[in-house]
Amino acid sequence: MEGIAVGTLILILLWGSASLVFAIITAMLASIRHRFAFGWFIVGLILGPLAIIFVLMCGHKYICPYCRQPVDPIARICPSCQKELIPAK
């Protein structure tokens, strides 16, 4: 009886630590892509490796070099500061 309880405890600890690792990786990738890292951390806790795939499928948010606000990748003028954006090469 105790062997089953110990085995179950080890399985739960392994699952929890793996889930935490996936959540941290997901949050880091989201932060690099200028996404809300804490929200993606929670998604990583729930979905595990699927969250990493989802965050990689999301495109980058482009940042205005003048006001540092996210802009649409095809925008030519920043909606926040109204400055002309340099097209990406």
KARAKA-V938157 format. One record per residue. N is the residue number from 1. RES is the residue in three letters. SS is DSSP state (H for helix, E for strand, C for the rest). NEAR is the number of other ideal C-beta (glycine too) atoms within 8 Angstrom. Layout:
# KARAKA-V938157
n:N res:RES ss:SS near:NEAR
n:N res:RES ss:SS near:NEAR
This chain:
# KARAKA-V938157
n:1 res:MET ss:C near:4
n:2 res:GLU ss:H near:5
n:3 res:GLY ss:H near:6
n:4 res:ILE ss:H near:7
n:5 res:ALA ss:H near:8
n:6 res:VAL ss:H near:8
n:7 res:GLY ss:H near:8
n:8 res:THR ss:H near:8
n:9 res:LEU ss:H near:8
n:10 res:ILE ss:H near:8
n:11 res:LEU ss:H near:8
n:12 res:ILE ss:H near:8
n:13 res:LEU ss:H near:8
n:14 res:LEU ss:H near:8
n:15 res:TRP ss:H near:8
n:16 res:GLY ss:H near:8
n:17 res:SER ss:H near:8
n:18 res:ALA ss:H near:9
n:19 res:SER ss:H near:11
n:20 res:LEU ss:H near:9
n:21 res:VAL ss:H near:8
n:22 res:PHE ss:H near:15
n:23 res:ALA ss:H near:14
n:24 res:ILE ss:H near:10
n:25 res:ILE ss:H near:10
n:26 res:THR ss:H near:15
n:27 res:ALA ss:H near:13
n:28 res:MET ss:H near:9
n:29 res:LEU ss:H near:12
n:30 res:ALA ss:H near:15
n:31 res:SER ss:H near:9
n:32 res:ILE ss:H near:6
n:33 res:ARG ss:C near:11
n:34 res:HIS ss:C near:8
n:35 res:ARG ss:C near:11
n:36 res:PHE ss:C near:6
n:37 res:ALA ss:H near:10
n:38 res:PHE ss:H near:7
n:39 res:GLY ss:H near:9
n:40 res:TRP ss:H near:15
n:41 res:PHE ss:H near:13
n:42 res:ILE ss:H near:9
n:43 res:VAL ss:H near:13
n:44 res:GLY ss:H near:17
n:45 res:LEU ss:H near:11
n:46 res:ILE ss:H near:7
n:47 res:LEU ss:H near:10
n:48 res:GLY ss:C near:10
n:49 res:PRO ss:H near:7
n:50 res:LEU ss:H near:7
n:51 res:ALA ss:H near:15
n:52 res:ILE ss:H near:12
n:53 res:ILE ss:H near:8
n:54 res:PHE ss:H near:10
n:55 res:VAL ss:H near:14
n:56 res:LEU ss:H near:7
n:57 res:MET ss:H near:5
n:58 res:CYS ss:C near:8
n:59 res:GLY ss:C near:5
n:60 res:HIS ss:C near:6
n:61 res:LYS ss:C near:9
n:62 res:TYR ss:E near:10
n:63 res:ILE ss:E near:9
n:64 res:CYS ss:C near:14
n:65 res:PRO ss:C near:6
n:66 res:TYR ss:C near:7
n:67 res:CYS ss:C near:8
n:68 res:ARG ss:C near:6
n:69 res:GLN ss:C near:10
n:70 res:PRO ss:E near:7
n:71 res:VAL ss:E near:13
n:72 res:ASP ss:C near:5
n:73 res:PRO ss:C near:8
n:74 res:ILE ss:C near:4
n:75 res:ALA ss:C near:10
n:76 res:ARG ss:C near:6
n:77 res:ILE ss:E near:8
n:78 res:CYS ss:C near:13
n:79 res:PRO ss:C near:7
n:80 res:SER ss:C near:8
n:81 res:CYS ss:C near:8
n:82 res:GLN ss:C near:6
n:83 res:LYS ss:C near:9
n:84 res:GLU ss:E near:5
n:85 res:LEU ss:C near:11
n:86 res:ILE ss:C near:5
n:87 res:PRO ss:C near:5
n:88 res:ALA ss:C near:5
n:89 res:LYS ss:C near:2
